[in-house]
Amino acid sequence: MYLSQVAMLFLRVLGVFLVIVSLNTVLAEDYYDDQEIDEDFDDDQDLLCDDVDCDETDCPELNCEFGVVPDVCECCYTCAKGPGESCGGMFDLAGICWVGSICQPHPKYPQLPGVCVKI
């Protein structure tokens, strides 16, 4: 009788151990998947500009009130944003503010465009 109780206890401990090991494996895989997503996110701007053929002769002529800044792919220039205009967002797709100002980010969601404000 005593031997069967020890065997049952051993099986219970073994079962708990196997559950813990399997949970740890699943959680570790999720962690590393998240790390890969973060690394992939850094490469998104490269992906965005991969198909852009950088030829300065194709860049438009600009007459900008607030000066010029590099475009998203840093291939051509685009007009800088003025006071109260949308700016920033993911990869600065909404534009870059003129010299002497900053892009005040969206208060709740920094990946959304903000607004140019004078320093």
N, C-alpha and C positions, 0 to 999 in steps of 0.2 A: 504494500500500500504506500509506503513511504517513497519508494522509487517512482511510482506513477505521479506522485505530487511534484517531485523534483523535475521529472520530465515535462509536466505541464507548465511549471514555472519557467523552465528553460525555453519551451516553445513560445510562451508569451513574451519573454525578454527578446528572443530572436525576432519575433514578429514586430515588436516596437522598434527594434534596431533597423530592420529592413524598411519600415515606413519612414523613419528619420533619414536614412540614406537616400531613399528615392525622392523624398521632398527636397533634400539638399541638392540633389542632382538637377531637379526641375528648376529650383530657384536660381542655381548657378547658371543654367542655360539662359534663363530670362535676363539675368544681369548682363551676360556677355552679348546677348542679342541687342540689349539697349545700348551697350557701348559701341557696337557696330553701327547702329542707327546714328549715334552722335558723330562718329567719324564720317559716315556717309553724308550727313548734313553739311559738314565742312566742305565736301566736294561738290555740293549742289551748284555753287556759283561757277565752278569749272564746267559742269555739265551744261549750265545755262548758256555759256559762251563758246562751247565747243564748235558749234556750227557757224559761228560768226567769222567771216573772212575779213580780217583786219587789213583794210586798204584805205589809207588816209585820203586818197583821191575820191573815195565814195562818201566821205564825211560831208555833211551839209555846211554851207556858210552860215555863220551865226551873227546876229546883231542883238546882243543880250544886255538888258538894262542893268543886271546885277553881276555881270562877268560870266566866265565859263568855268566848268568843272569837268573832270573826266566822266564819261558815261559808265554804265554798269560794267561793261566788259573792258573798260580802259582802252578802247580802240580809238574812239573819237571824243570830241568834246560836246557838251550839251550846256544849255543855259542854266546858270545857278538859280535857285529858287529865292524869291523875295519875301519880305515880311508878310506873315499870315498865310503863305502858300504851303501846300502839303509837301512833306519831305520824309526822307528816311524809309522806314519799313524794312522788310526783308531785302537784303542786298542793296539797300538805298534805291529801290526801284521807283519810289515816288520822287526822287531827286535829292540833290545836295544843296544846302543853303549857301548864300553868298558869304564872302569873307566879312567878319565882324558880327556874325550871327551863329546861332546853334539851332539844331533841330530838337525841339522839345518833344520827347517821345509821347506816344499815346499813353494816357495815365493808367490804363488797365491792361492793355495788350501791346507790349513793346514791338512785336513783329508787325503791327499795323502802322500806317503812316502817321507821322507827327505833324508839327507846325513849326515853321521858321520864326524865331524870335530874336530880336537884337540883343546883343550881350550888354 
